């Protein structure tokens, strides 16, 4: 609520005596929501500032199904109680500049034509001389109307000689005061209190001395001598609201407030609102009657950006007149962002067993292509393990060494027989293993590969093992 740019001037260039303005709530258009408990949600883009109505939304604290005028929430009363200080007259910067252009003779009689209507003369200005040298002072009046343009009107300014403060032989210490202004309200609402009134200096002494007359006085005052601890003081009844119906029978209300609650803490039993029936013109004289807006429909989507609508119906008959009011409104709506599930690549191939004998394990991995967003499904595992068993490990180390020696001698004799220059694969000569490739992931389990290719295959070879080799192993298996 608020009051802005209220004009307090009259057409006659004065001040108005009193302004009374009832205030209703306005929507600033910056925060979405219909109740005081609505969560803070900025309105983007901001809407225009507008006065609230009784049919904005059923959950609004100002909603009235009858569609009447909205209840005022405050009243501003601006009343002029005094005009202090000097009159608002235009005084030249240098009075002597104007005095020099005037005729030296002074007019003793007022020869103003009757066709010239003036305001009263203003008080005399301060003397242009602050010493005992001769100076000039000025007063002025305003030409309000000139009834006969053929008759010239005299000047609106008047000048007379003067000297500085304390230089005049006449008594220049007289202080002219205004009348006392009305007593202020009593300081309390019940019992004995105080009140005050003021007046102001209309004309300061011509000799420049200070006014010593009082400008304020106080006295005791009594309000409601019979008030008791259970007394409840109320304000005056406010004006009646507008009728809730635009035609036919309706209701109107008026309100008042508790000015002072009982001193003993009891509840105030006096009523704070009154209602009575009111009769408006017959409804058939109103060409266009509309029902209140329905509530907004659900958003057209379950997440993200969508649209919603609301409707109202034409209550009056179409034959009574054209009704160009819109019956449906559409606006955008925004729900929380749609969830995005985690996305993964396909599984890699299983790595080779990490043991050459006995029980071991193999792994396979996959990578995250899209992290989950806005509450989407989380990412499942990216590394899987499974057991593998190549062959049993021999328990007797001596027997194992013997078998390794026999196998080594057998391979060596086979290599010699095939002239393979000591290569580890019978019937062929192999290039050395390549370096391990970079790990496919920095964490969460990746894979590395290396290769051994055939350098030379002997014609006499009958072994199928003479072919390119490939090894895979797990890497960076620590969790991310």
C-alpha positions in Angstrom: 0.0 0.0 0.0 1.1 3.5 -0.5 0.4 7.0 -1.7 2.4 8.7 -4.5 2.4 12.0 -6.2 -0.7 13.3 -4.4 -1.4 16.9 -5.4 -1.9 19.2 -2.4 -2.2 22.4 -4.3 -5.4 24.3 -5.0 -6.3 26.1 -8.2 -5.8 29.4 -6.4 -2.1 28.4 -5.8 -2.7 27.6 -2.1 -2.6 24.5 0.0 -5.6 22.2 0.4 -7.0 22.0 3.9 -7.5 18.2 4.1 -6.9 15.0 2.0 -8.4 11.6 2.9 -7.3 8.6 0.9 -8.2 5.0 1.4 -5.5 2.6 0.5 -5.9 -0.9 -1.0 -3.1 -3.5 -1.5 -1.2 -3.6 -4.8 0.8 -6.4 -6.4 4.4 -5.4 -7.1 4.8 -8.1 -9.8 8.1 -9.4 -8.5 7.2 -12.4 -6.4 4.9 -15.2 -7.5 2.3 -16.7 -5.1 -1.2 -16.0 -4.0 -1.0 -16.3 -0.1 1.2 -14.9 2.6 2.6 -18.4 3.1 3.6 -18.9 -0.6 7.3 -19.8 -1.0 9.6 -17.1 -2.4 9.6 -17.5 -6.2 10.7 -14.5 -8.3 8.4 -13.6 -11.2 10.4 -13.7 -14.4 9.8 -11.6 -16.3 8.4 -9.1 -13.8 4.8 -8.1 -14.3 3.3 -4.7 -14.2 2.4 -3.2 -10.8 -1.4 -3.5 -10.4 -4.1 -3.1 -7.7 -5.3 -6.4 -6.3 -9.0 -7.3 -6.7 -11.4 -9.6 -4.8 -11.5 -12.1 -7.6 -7.7 -12.7 -8.2 -7.5 -16.2 -6.7 -9.7 -18.2 -4.3 -6.7 -18.7 -2.0 -5.9 -15.0 -1.9 -6.5 -13.3 1.5 -8.6 -10.7 -0.3 -10.8 -13.1 -2.2 -14.6 -12.5 -2.1 -16.8 -14.9 -4.0 -19.4 -12.1 -4.4 -16.8 -10.1 -6.3 -17.2 -6.9 -4.3 -14.7 -4.1 -3.9 -11.5 -5.1 -2.1 -11.3 -4.2 1.6 -9.1 -1.2 2.4 -6.1 -1.9 4.6 -5.2 1.6 5.5 -6.3 5.2 5.3 -4.1 8.2 5.0 -5.4 11.5 6.3 -3.3 14.7 5.5 -4.6 17.8 7.3 -3.1 21.2 7.3 -2.8 22.4 10.9 -0.6 25.4 10.6 1.4 27.6 8.3 4.7 28.5 10.0 7.3 31.0 9.0 7.1 33.9 6.6 4.7 34.1 3.7 5.9 32.7 0.4 6.5 35.9 -1.4 9.0 36.6 -4.1 11.6 39.1 -2.8 14.1 40.5 -5.3 17.7 39.7 -4.8 18.5 43.4 -4.7 15.7 45.7 -3.6 17.6 48.8 -4.5 17.6 47.8 -8.2 13.8 48.1 -8.3 13.6 51.1 -6.0 15.9 53.1 -8.4 13.4 52.7 -11.2 10.4 54.0 -9.2 9.1 57.6 -9.0 10.4 59.4 -5.9 7.0 60.5 -4.7 5.1 58.2 -2.4 1.3 57.7 -2.7 -0.6 58.2 0.5 -4.0 57.3 -0.8 -5.0 54.0 -2.4 -6.2 55.0 -5.9 -6.6 51.4 -7.1 -9.4 51.2 -9.7 -12.4 49.1 -8.7 -11.9 46.9 -11.8 -8.6 45.6 -10.4 -8.9 42.8 -7.8 -5.9 42.2 -5.7 -4.8 39.8 -2.9 -3.9 41.3 0.5 -0.5 43.0 0.9 2.2 40.6 2.1 4.2 41.6 5.3 7.1 44.0 4.7 10.4 42.5 3.7 13.6 43.0 5.7 15.3 46.3 5.2 17.9 46.4 2.4 20.3 48.2 4.9 21.6 46.3 7.9 23.1 49.6 9.3 21.7 52.9 10.2 22.0 54.1 6.6 18.8 54.6 4.7 17.5 51.7 2.8 14.3 50.3 1.3 11.9 47.5 2.2 9.2 46.0 0.0 5.8 44.4 0.1 3.8 42.9 -2.7 0.4 41.7 -3.7 -1.0 39.5 -6.5 -3.4 40.7 -9.3 -6.2 38.2 -9.1 -8.5 39.6 -11.7 -8.7 42.6 -14.2 -12.3 43.3 -15.0 -11.7 46.0 -17.5 -8.6 45.6 -19.7 -8.9 49.2 -20.9 -8.2 50.5 -17.3 -4.6 49.9 -16.3 -3.9 48.3 -12.9 -1.3 49.8 -10.6 1.9 48.1 -9.6 1.8 44.9 -7.4 4.8 46.0 -5.4 5.2 48.8 -2.8 8.4 50.2 -1.3 9.1 52.5 1.6 12.3 53.8 3.2 13.8 52.1 6.3 16.9 51.8 8.4 18.7 48.8 9.9 17.6 47.1 13.2 17.7 49.5 16.3 18.0 52.7 14.2 14.4 53.7 14.1 13.0 56.2 16.7 9.7 54.4 16.7 9.1 51.3 18.9 10.4 48.5 16.6 10.3 45.7 19.2 6.7 44.8 18.7 6.2 41.1 18.0 3.1 40.1 16.1 1.8 36.6 16.8 -0.8 34.4 15.0 -3.9 33.1 16.7 -3.6 29.9 18.7 -4.0 26.7 16.6 -6.6 24.1 17.7 -5.7 21.9 20.7 -4.0 18.6 19.8 -5.7 15.3 20.8 -5.3 14.2 24.4 -2.1 12.2 24.9 -4.0 9.1 26.2 -7.2 7.4 25.3 -8.6 6.9 28.8 -8.1 8.9 31.9 -6.0 12.0 32.6 -3.5 13.1 30.0 -1.9 16.2 28.4 -2.7 18.3 25.2 -0.9 21.2 23.6 -1.4 23.9 21.0 0.9 26.2 19.0 1.1 29.6 17.4 3.7 31.2 15.2 5.4 34.6 14.7 3.5 36.5 12.0 5.8 39.6 12.1 9.2 39.8 13.7 10.3 43.0 15.4 11.5 45.6 12.9 14.5 46.4 15.1 15.8 42.9 14.7 15.3 41.8 18.3 14.1 38.3 19.2 10.5 37.4 20.0 10.1 36.3 23.6 6.4 35.5 23.5 5.6 31.7 23.9 4.7 29.8 20.8 3.4 26.7 22.6 1.3 25.9 25.7 0.1 22.7 27.3 -2.7 21.8 29.7 -4.2 18.7 31.3 -7.1 16.8 29.6 -9.4 14.0 30.7 -10.9 11.4 28.3 -13.7 9.0 29.4 -13.5 9.6 33.2 -15.5 6.4 33.8 -13.0 4.1 32.0 -12.2 0.9 33.9 -9.5 -1.8 33.5 -12.0 -3.7 31.3 -12.9 -0.7 29.1 -12.4 -1.2 25.3 -11.9 1.9 23.2 -12.8 1.6 19.5 -12.2 3.9 16.5 -15.0 5.5 14.7 -16.8 3.3 12.1 -15.2 3.5 8.6 -17.1 4.3 5.4 -19.4 1.6 4.0 -17.7 -0.6 1.3 -19.2 -0.7 -2.1 -22.0 -3.1 -2.7 -20.8 -6.6 -3.3 -23.2 -7.0 -6.3 -23.1 -4.9 -9.5 -26.8 -5.4 -9.9 -29.7 -6.7 -7.8 -29.3 -7.5 -4.1 -25.9 -7.6 -2.5 -24.1 -6.9 0.8 -21.9 -4.1 2.0 -19.6 -3.9 5.0 -17.9 -1.4 7.2 -15.2 -1.8 9.8 -13.6 -0.3 12.8 -10.6 -1.2 14.9 -9.7 -1.6 18.6 -8.0 1.7 19.6 -7.1 0.5 23.1 -7.5 -3.1 24.5 -8.7 -3.6 28.1 -6.0 -2.9 30.6 -6.8 -6.1 32.5 -6.0 -8.3 29.5 -9.5 -9.4 28.8 -10.9 -9.7 25.2 -12.6 -6.8 23.6 -16.3 -7.7 23.1 -17.2 -4.8 20.8 -17.8 -5.8 17.2 -15.3 -4.7 14.6 -17.4 -5.1 11.5 -21.0 -4.6 10.4 -22.8 -5.8 7.3 -26.1 -4.9 5.7 -28.0 -5.5 2.5 -27.8 -3.2 -0.4 -29.9 -2.9 -3.5 -28.4 -2.1 -6.9 -30.3 -1.6 -10.2 -32.1 -4.5 -11.8 -29.7 -7.0 -13.3 -31.3 -6.9 -16.8 -29.8 -3.4 -17.2 -26.3 -4.8 -17.0 -25.4 -6.2 -20.5 -22.3 -8.2 -19.6 -22.0 -10.4 -16.4 -19.1 -12.8 -16.0 -18.5 -15.5 -13.5 -15.2 -15.5 -11.5 -12.2 -17.0 -13.2 -11.7 -20.7 -12.5 -8.5 -21.9 -11.0 -5.6 -22.4 -13.3 -5.4 -25.9 -14.9 -2.5 -28.2 -14.2 0.6 -27.5 -16.3 0.5 -29.3 -19.6 3.7 -31.1 -18.8 5.0 -33.0 -15.8 8.4 -31.4 -16.0 10.0 -28.4 -17.8 8.1 -25.7 -19.6 4.5 -26.0 -20.5 1.2 -24.0 -20.6 -1.9 -23.7 -18.4 -5.3 -22.2 -18.9 -8.3 -20.8 -16.9 -11.8 -20.0 -18.0 -14.9 -18.0 -16.9 -18.4 -18.1 -18.2 -20.8 -15.5 -19.5 -23.6 -15.2 -16.9 -25.8 -12.6 -18.7 -27.8 -13.3 -21.8 -26.1 -12.6 -25.1 -29.2 -10.8 -26.4 -28.8 -8.1 -23.8 -25.7 -6.7 -25.4 -22.3 -7.5 -26.9 -19.8 -8.9 -24.4 -16.2 -8.6 -25.7 -14.5 -9.8 -22.5 -12.2 -12.8 -22.9 -13.5 -16.1 -21.6 -10.2 -18.0 -21.6 -6.6 -17.1 -20.6 -3.4 -19.0 -21.4 -0.1 -18.5 -19.7 3.3 -20.3 -19.5 4.1 -22.5 -16.5 7.5 -23.9 -15.4 7.9 -27.1 -13.4 11.2 -28.6 -12.1 13.6 -29.7 -14.9 12.9 -33.2 -16.3 15.2 -35.9 -14.8 18.0 -37.2 -17.0 19.1 -40.8 -16.3 22.7 -42.0 -16.3 24.0 -43.3 -19.7 26.8 -45.9 -20.1 28.9 -47.5 -22.9 28.7 -51.2 -23.7 30.7 -53.6 -21.6 34.3 -54.3 -22.8 35.5 -57.8 -23.4 36.6 -59.9 -20.4 40.2 -59.5 -19.5 42.5 -62.6 -19.3 42.8 -64.4 -16.0 45.1 -62.6 -13.6 46.6 -65.9 -12.5 48.6 -68.5 -14.5 47.4 -71.3 -12.4 44.8 -71.8 -9.6 41.9 -69.5 -8.9 42.0 -66.0 -10.3 39.5 -63.4 -11.7 38.8 -61.6 -14.8 37.3 -58.1 -15.1 35.4 -56.0 -17.7 34.6 -52.3 -17.7 32.3 -49.7 -19.2 32.4 -45.9 -19.2 29.9 -43.2 -18.1 28.7 -41.2 -21.1 26.1 -39.0 -19.2 26.0 -38.2 -15.5 22.5 -38.3 -14.0 20.8 -34.8 -13.6 17.8 -33.4 -11.8 17.1 -36.6 -9.9 17.6 -39.0 -12.8 18.5 -42.7 -12.3 22.0 -43.1 -10.7 24.8 -44.8 -12.5 25.1 -48.6 -11.9 28.5 -50.4 -11.5 31.1 -49.7 -14.1 33.4 -52.7 -13.2 32.5 -56.4 -13.0 34.6 -59.3 -11.8 34.2 -63.0 -12.2 36.2 -66.0 -11.1 38.5 -67.9 -13.5 40.6 -71.1 -13.1 43.2 -72.0 -15.6 44.7 -75.2 -14.2 45.7 -76.5 -10.8 49.0 -75.3 -9.4 51.4 -78.2 -8.4 51.9 -78.5 -4.7 55.4 -80.1 -4.8 57.8 -77.5 -6.0 60.5 -80.1 -6.9 58.2 -81.9 -9.2 57.1 -78.6 -10.7 60.7 -77.6 -11.4 61.4 -81.0 -13.0 58.4 -80.6 -15.3 59.4 -77.1 -16.2 62.9 -78.3 -17.0 61.6 -81.1 -19.2 59.2 -78.8 -21.0 62.0 -76.3 -21.5 64.3 -79.0 -22.9 61.6 -80.3 -25.1 60.9 -76.9 -26.5 64.6 -76.3 -27.1 65.1 -79.5 -28.9 62.0 -78.7 -31.0 63.3 -75.3 -31.8 66.7 -76.7 -32.8 65.0 -79.3 -35.0 63.0 -76.6 -36.8 65.9 -74.1 -36.9 64.0 -71.4 -35.1 67.0 -69.6 -33.6 65.7 -70.1 -30.1 62.3 -68.4 -30.5 59.7 -69.2 -27.7 57.0 -70.4 -30.2 57.8 -73.6 -32.2 57.8 -73.3 -36.0 57.9 -69.4 -36.0 60.0 -66.4 -35.0 58.1 -63.7 -33.0 58.7 -60.0 -32.5 59.0 -58.9 -28.9 55.8 -57.8 -26.9 54.8 -54.2 -27.5 54.4 -51.8 -24.6 51.2 -51.8 -22.6 48.6 -49.3 -24.1 47.3 -46.5 -21.9 44.5 -47.4 -19.5 41.0 -46.7 -20.9 39.9 -45.1 -17.6 41.6 -43.0 -14.9 39.6 -44.7 -12.1 36.8 -47.2 -11.6 38.5 -50.0 -13.6 39.9 -49.9 -17.1 41.9 -52.2 -19.4 45.3 -52.3 -21.1 46.4 -54.3 -24.1 49.7 -55.4 -25.7 50.6 -57.4 -28.8 53.2 -59.9 -30.2 53.2 -60.4 -33.9 54.8 -63.2 -36.1 58.2 -62.1 -37.6 58.8 -65.3 -39.6 56.9 -68.6 -40.1 59.0 -71.7 -41.1 57.7 -73.7 -44.0 58.2 -77.0 -42.2 56.1 -75.8 -39.2 53.0 -77.7 -38.5 52.0 -75.9 -35.3 48.9 -73.9 -35.1 50.3 -71.7 -32.3 52.4 -69.7 -34.7 50.1 -66.6 -34.9 49.8 -63.1 -33.5 49.3 -62.9 -29.8 47.3 -60.4 -27.6 47.1 -59.9 -23.9 44.6 -57.8 -21.8 44.9 -56.8 -18.2 42.9 -54.6 -15.7 44.2 -51.2 -14.6 43.2 -48.3 -12.3 40.7 -50.4 -10.5 40.5 -48.0 -7.5 37.1 -46.3 -7.1 36.5 -42.8 -8.5 
